[in-house]
Structure formats: structure tokens, C-alpha cells
């Protein structure tokens, strides 16, 4: 039986009437503020070339690993969902069938943030008024397809519709950033779109193909990357290029947060051994931590904000990785440690006024014990927002409670959507604004905050804090 699809105006607000009324008031003042998205994965080519979206599956399903992993967990083949992104052999009929699979399994998303995001996309963006199901799949698919065929649903128009004022992409150090150059020279694009320096694979000397990457880095920069010193010079070169193109941050995701540097002579020796393929896994891990220390040193000089989001077991299922590649839902969070790991870096740069580091993570146990206290002491340390597996409503509430009393509201960064699912950006930020309004409302009702203080904070979460944390001046 077909069920209607509507969005309740009080969704995510507290059930208790007095607190709910305060949450409504706070949300009302921030709900229409422009979106600042300082960390994400939207391909810049989509916007630079204003590439039309092909169909609902290609837009809403295939690139969203949050959604795909839930379906895969119930036995759905990722290939049937169009994975990986960019396939040229996935036909229109296959795309329609993928949407039917998603719709017929829609009950799996009950109680998840994915349900919230998807329904806000369907209702607010596409005007859909029936719930996804086996019976409504084709109806919804056709309605979305009809919208996608219009100019109003091309990427550039949607930037304006979504009211995105700032959008950062994530880019390889050797990228020429031609799409960013095109956007920077186009006055018709009101959104500020900047690159982010993501050097992870150039720091992992134990990975296959690392020497070829480093040779390419040398060719790109004209530096002699057969030596550790040359690697350092080449990285400084590329960071300066990214900064000249508007970058405000560098992004780092390794298995741990280690930053203890090897003595320079030892670093040169391990680097040379790694290039010969003779370094042990322990040695390459030590070299990676040395590279990270150098990244911090560079950040203290060039001012790019470091964002650290460690501790994910990437591509946990080897066969899935071999068939579909990375970023398809097979990554699993693991625990991590910050105090010892970051001590070398913070001991050297933690009070440097030009240095800033934002710590993300999915291990909720570290926030009150480690990350909040570090942010409470070091001027350079900021607590990154709840990310990936903990960007759900209840987890956001726990995160706020964990970090506020030790790190304070003012050492957080605002919300980060961290997504390549372009259409979900407004929904993700709306969820965060509603949950934060609810959190602040509870403090008001408990007389821990005055209403004017809560109003100032609600605005700061959306505007002031992300601008400050990421050095955004627009």
C-alpha cells in the first residue's frame, strides 16, 4: 500500500513541550543561513563544467556509501547499485532496477540518519510525496528524472538553491586544479569553491606504487625526490600552489595520529630504503610519522589548517576492494589515541599562533578523555565535528556533551558534511542545525544558559566557528 511522504516541522526536536518550543525558536533563526562546507568530496568538475546529473541512481544512490553499505549488509550486490562511481557499462535500465532495489528495501533505513537525509532530499528538492517502496519506485524515479532534465537541477543552479556560500573539495597534491581555476575566473558562480590538499598516499611509503608517486611528485615540482630533503621541498612547493588557488586546509587520514619524527639522518636512510623497497613495515610507519611532523611544521609556516581524521580500517573486505575499489562502504572505524601520538607535534607547534589542527574521529571514547582537554589547553587544537559513523542525531548529542565541558563550544568547528553525495548537503546541515538547537534548548530549560546566549551560540555554530576554525574570510 502506498504511504505518503511528508516532513514534520518538529522532526528531531525534543518531545518535552517547553524544550521543544525553545528548540523551534533557535532553529528558526539559523535554518536559512548559508551553508559553509569546509570539508567534502564533491568533484569540482561537476560544477566547473555544470555537468547534468544522469538519473536518480547515479545522483542519489551510487555515490552514497552510507546507503550502499546498509543494502550490502542485507545481501545486495554493490554492482547492482551502480558501484563504483564512474562506470560506463551501467545502462539506464540497470539504473532503474537499482532504484527499485533501494526502494523495495527502504525499511532498512528506519531509525538511521540516511532516512532523514533521503526524505529531505526527496521532499524538499524533488517534491516527492510518496514513500519509497517497490510499488512507488518507478513513479519516484520518473519524477526525479524529469527534474534532472531541467536547467534548474544542474550543479551550478543547485549551489544557489542550496544556499552554499563556501565549498571545499578534496584534491590530490599533483592535481593541476584546472577546474578550480575555471571556477575562480567565472563571476557567475557565487559560491566560493576551494581545493583541499590531501597528501595521504605520498606519506605511506609501505604502499604499492609509492616510489612511482614520489617520482611523479619530483617531476611535477622539479625537486629531487630521490632524497628525503627533496620530498620535503616538493611538498612545500605543492602546498604553496594549493594555497595560491584558495586552499585553506590540508587533510590527513592515517591509521594513527603518530607525529614523532626520526632524526634527520635516520629519516634520510629509511627514505632511501623505502625507495629501494627494502624498508620494513615498522620503518615505513616511522617514516610516515616523520612526514606528518613535517606536514605540521609546514602548516605552522604556510597557515594551512591541518584536519586529522585517523583510525579507519580501510577496505576491510579484500574481495570487495579488488572488485569495486575504495570508498564503497567497506571501511570500519577503530579506536585511536591522541595524547601521546600528538605530543611531538604539539610540543613543537601547539602554541604557534600560525598553527591550527582539527581532530576528527569515530572513537567516541577519546572526546571527553583526550580531544576535549587538548583543545581546552592548546590554542591551536580544535575539536572536529561528529563525522561519518557518528554524524547521527544521538551521536551528535553525545559528542556535544563529551567535548563542551572540557574543550568549550568555542573550540569546535561547526558542522562538516564530508560527502560526495551532493544532494544530501542541505539535509546533513539541516540535521546538525536541528540537533544543535535541541541541545542548546535543553541547556536553556535547565537554566544553564540564558536564551540570548543560546541564540548567539546557534548562530556561531553555523557561521562564526567554521570561519574561525578554517580561516575562512569570505
N, C-alpha and C positions, 0 to 999 in steps of 0.2 A: 504494500500500500504506500502511495506517495505521501511523504511528510513535508510540511512547509519548512522553509529555512528562513529564520529571522535572527536579528542580533538584539539582545536585550540591552537597553541603555545602562543597566546597572551590573552588567557582567563583570566579574572579578571583584566587585566591591563587597565590603563586609555585610554579613546578614543582619547584624545588630543595627537597628534604625538610626540611632544617634550617630554612630560612627560612619554609617553609610552616607548620611547627609553631609558630613564633613568631607568625606572622600569625593562625593559628587562636586562639591564646591572647589576643591583643589584641582580635580581633573579638568573641570570646565575652563580653568584659566590656562592650562597647558596643552589641551588636546589639539589645538590648531597651530601651535608653534612650529616653525620649520624644523625639519629633521636634520640633525648633524650626524653623519655616519662616518666616523674616523677610521674604521677598520672593516673591510669587507672584500668580497671576491667577485664582484660584478665585472665581467670582461669589458675593458674600455672600448674595444672595437664596436660593441653593441651600440654605444652612444655616439661615438665618433662618426660611424657610418650610418647611424639611425637604421639599423637592420631590423626589418619586421620580424616579429615572432611567428613561428611557423604554425603552431597548433597548441591546444591546451596541454598535451602531454609534454611536448618539447619545452614549454614555458613553465608549467607548474609542477610537473611530476619528475621527469628525468633528472633535472639538476638538483633536486632536493633530497639529499642523502638522509635527512631526518625522516622523511616519509618512506623512502625506499627501504631503509633498514627494518622498519616495522613490518612492511609487507614481506620482506625476505625472511624475517623471523617466523613467519607463518607459512613458509614454503614457496613463496612466489619467486620465480626466476627473475633475477635482475635484468637479464637480457630482454625479457618480455616487457619491461618498463622503459626500454629505450636506452638503458645504460650500456656503455658510458656516454657521456655528453659528447656531441660532435659526430655521432655515427651518420654515415651517408647511405647505409643499407637499410635503414628503418623506414618502411613505407608508411603512407598515410593510413592505410587500413590497419597496419600494426600499431600505429599511434592511437587510433581509435580503440582498438582492442585493449591497449594498455590502460586507457582511461576507464574502460569497462571493468577491468580487473581492480583498479583502485576503487572505483565506486561501489563495486559489489563487496568489497572488504572494508567499507567505511566505518563499520562499527569498531574496528580495531583501534581507532584513534580516540575513542571516548576517554575523557579524563586527561588527555595529553595537550601540550601547547600547540602541537601540529593541527589539531582540530580547531583551536581558536584562530590560528593564523589562516588556515584554509577557508574557514567560513567567512572571515572578514574579507578575504580576497574575493570570494565568490559573490558576496552580497554587495559590499561597498564599491568594488571595482567593476564587476561584470553584471550586477543587477540580477543575480540568480536568486530565485525564491523557492526552490525545492531542494531538499536534502539529497546529497549523492547516494545513489543506490543502483542496483542492477537495472531497475525499471527506468530510472531517470538519467542514466549515463549518457545516452546519445543526445537527449534533449539538452543537457548541460553542455556537452561537447560542441554541439552545433551553435548554441547561443554564444559561447566564448569565441568560437571560430569566426563568427560574424563580426564580433567586436574587433578581433585582431586584424581583420581585413581593412580597418579604417585607420586614417592618419592619427586619430586621437589616441590610438593604442600602440603607436611606435615609441621606442625608448625615450626619445627626447621630449615628446609631449607628456609622457608619463612622469618624467622628472618634475615637470611643473605641476601636474595633477597631484603628485605625492608630496609636493612642497619640500623637496630635498634641497637644502641650501649648500651642503658640503658632503662630498662623497669621495672616500679614498679607496683605491683599488689595491691589489697586491701583485707585485711585479718582480720578475727575475732581474738580478743585477746587470745582466748583459742586454736587457731589453732596450731598444732604441727609443722607446716611448713615443713613437710616431703618432699614436692615437691621442696621447695627451697633448702633444704639440698641436695637433689639428683642433682639439677642443679649446686649447688656450687661445688660439687665434680666431675663434668663432664667437663673436659677440652675441649671437642668437641663443647661446647656451647660458642660462642664468646661473645654473649650479656650478659651484667651484669643484672641479674634479682633479684630484692629485694622485700621483703614484705613491706606493709604499715599497721600501727597499726590503726584499725578502731573500737573504743570502744563505739559507739553511744548508742547501746541498753543497755549497762551496766550503762549508765548515766541517763536513762529515768525511774525513779522509779515509774512513774504512768502507765507504760505499762503492759499489761497482761504478766505474766510469769517472771517478773523481779526478784522476790525472788529466783526462781529456777536458773536463770542465775547467780545470785550472789553466791548462794550455789556452783554451778559448778566452779565459779572463785576461791572460797575458797578451794575446793577440788584439783583444779589444782595446786595451789600455796602453799598449806599448811598453809595459813593465816586464821585467824578467821574473816571471812567476816560477822559475825553477828553484827559487830560494824563498825562505820564509819572509825575509825583508821585502822581496818583490811582491809577494802576496799581500802584505800589509799596504804597500804603496798602491797596488792595483785596486784594493778595496777602498782606500781613501779617494782614489780617482772616481770610482763609480758612485760613491756616496755623494760626492760634490756634484756630479752630474744630476743625480736624482734630486738633490736639494735645489739645483738651478731650475728644475722642472716643477717645483712646488711641493715636493715631498716634505712631510712634517715628521715622519717616523720610520723606524726600521722595525721589522717583525721577525721574531725568532721562536722556533718551536723544536726543541730537542727533548730527548728522553729525561734529562735532568737539567737543573739550573747551574751546574758547576761553572765557576769562573776563576779557578785557581790557575795562574799562569806558570808555565815552565820557565826556568831560567833561559835567557835568550839563546845561548849556545846549544842547550839541550833541545829547545824548540826547533832550531835550525837542523839539528841532527835527526830528530823524529820526522820533521817535514821531508827531509831528503829520503829517509827510509820509506815513508808513505808513498812518495812519488815512484819509488822502485817497487812498490808492492810488498815490502818486507817488514812493515810495522805491525806489531801485534794489536789486537783489539783494545787492550789496555792503553797502549801507546797512542792510538788514534783518538781514544776518548780523552786522554790528557791533552792532546793537541787541539781537539775541539774546544775544550775548556779554555785553553790559551787563546784560541781565536775569539772566543766570547769575551774574554777580558780585553782583547784588542778592540772589539766592537764597542765596548763600553768606553774605553779610552777615546776612541774616535767620536763617540756620541758626546762626550764631555767637551770636545773641541768644536764639532760642527753643529751641535744643538739638535740633531735628530733625536726624537724621543724613542727610547727602546721599549718595545712591548714584548714581554716574555710570556709565552703560554706553553709550559712544558708538560711532560708526563702523559703522553698518549701512546699506547701500543698501536702503532700504525699497521694497517693491513694485517689484522690478526689472523685471517684465514688465507693461507698462501694461494690456494687454488682460485679463490675469488680475485685476488690481486693479479694473478697471472692471466686470468681471462678478461677482467674488466679494468684493471689499473687501480690507481689510488682514488681516494675521496668518493667512495661509493657506499659508505656506511659501515665499513669493516673495522673502524678504529674504536678502541676501547680505552677508557680512562684508567690510569694507575695512580698510586699515591706518589707524592713528591715532598721534598724537604727544601726549605728556603734559607734558614738562618745560617747554617754552615756553608751551604752552596754559594750564597751571595756575599759572604763575608769578605773575600778578597776584593771583589768589585766595589762594594760599599765602603770598605776601609779606604780604598784609593779615591773614589769619586763621589761617595754618598752625600757629602756636604758641598760639593762643587755646584755653584749656582747655575751653571750651564748644563748640568746633567739632570735627566729625568728618566725614570724607569717605571713602567706599569706592569704589574704582575697579575696575570690571569691564571686560571686553573680550574680543574673539576674535582679536586680533592677538598671537600668542604671542611675537613678537619684542620686544615692549616690556617684558615682565615682568622679565627679568634686567637689561636695559639701563636701564629708566626707573622702572617702577612699584615694584619691589622697593627700589631705592635711595631713592626718595622716601619710602616707608614706613619705611625704616630711619632716616631723619633726622627727618621731621616727626611729632610726637606725634599729629597729627590725621589722618594718612593711613593707611588700611588697604587691603590688597590683597584685592579681591573674589575669590570662588572661580571656578574654571573654569566658564564659563557658555555655554549654548546650543550652539554648534558645537564647543566644546572641553570638554564635560562627559562625554566618553567615557573609558574606563579609561586608555588610553595617554596621552591628552592631560592627564588629571589628574596622572599620574606626571610628565610633562614640566613641568607647571605647578609642582608641589611643588619639583622640582629647580631651577626657574628663580628662584623667589622666596625660598626659605628662607635661602640663604646671605647674602642682602643685606637682606631685609626681616624675617627670622626667623619662626618658627612663630607667634609671639605678636602679629604684626601682620596675621594672616589672620583670617577671619571665620566659619569653619565653612562648611558646605555650604548653598547656596541652590538650591532646585529650580526656581524661576521658571516654574511651569507652571500651565496651566488644565486640564490632564488630571488630575483629582482622584485617580483610582485609581492613578496612577503615582507619587504622592508617596512612599509607603513604599519602592517599588522604587528610586527615584532616590537616596534617602538610604541605602538598603542598599548600593547600588553604591559610593557615596562612602565608606562606612564600611569596606567590604572593601578598596577600593583604598588608603585611608589606612593601614589595618592592614598591608597588604603593604609600603607604602613605609617605615613605621616598622620593620617586621620586618627589612627589608634593612639598615637602619642598625644595628640590634642585632647582626645576624650579622657585620657589618663592624666591630663594636666601636666604632662612632661614637656609640652611645647605650647606656646600661645599660637593662635590662629595666624597672626601676621608672620610669625617665624616659619610656620609650616608653608605658608604661601610663598615666602622668599625661597625656601628650600625646594619646593616643587618646581619653581622656575629655574633655579640653579642646576637641578639635576638634568634639565633638558638643554640649557643654553650655556650657563657660566662655567660649569665644571668641565664639560668636554672641551670647551675652548681653552681653558686654562691648562688642563692636563696634556693636551696635544699641541699646545702652542698655535692654536688656530686664530688667525687675526681677521678673517673675513666675517 
